[in-house]
Amino acid sequence: MTLVVSPCAMNLFLHGLDNDTSLVEKGDSLLELGNRRFCMVLTNLPFGKKSSTKIISDDGSVKSEQESYTREDFFASTSNK
C-alpha cells in the first residue's frame, strides 16, 4: 500500500493541498467495515486480489493455488487481469 500512498501524498503537496494533518489515509477497506465514511477513495487500479498464486517447487514444477474471500457487502467480481 505504501507504493500508492507516497505518490498520492506527493501529488497533493505539488498541487498545494498539503497541511499539517495528512489528507491521505492508508488502509485496506476489505479487512473490516469501519465506522468512518469518505466522499472520495483513490486506488491504484486494477483493484482487487489475484485469484491464484503460483508456487514453484524445488523440482521446478509450477502449481497454482486458487484464492478467494467472501463479503456480503462486496458484490463486484473481477478477474483482476
Rosetta blueprint (number, residue, H / E / L):
1 M L
2 T H
3 L H
4 V H
5 V H
6 S H
7 P H
8 C H
9 A H
10 M H
11 N H
12 L H
13 F H
14 L H
15 H L
16 G L
17 L L
18 D L
19 N L
20 D L
21 T L
22 S L
23 L L
24 V L
25 E L
26 K L
27 G L
28 D L
29 S L
30 L L
31 L L
32 E L
33 L L
34 G L
35 N L
36 R L
37 R L
38 F L
39 C L
40 M L
41 V L
42 L L
43 T L
44 N L
45 L L
46 P L
47 F L
48 G L
49 K L
50 K L
51 S L
52 S E
53 T E
54 K E
55 I E
56 I E
57 S L
58 D L
59 D L
60 G L
61 S L
62 V E
63 K E
64 S E
65 E E
66 Q E
67 E L
68 S L
69 Y L
70 T L
71 R L
72 E L
73 D L
74 F L
75 F L
76 A L
77 S L
78 T L
79 S L
80 N L
81 K L
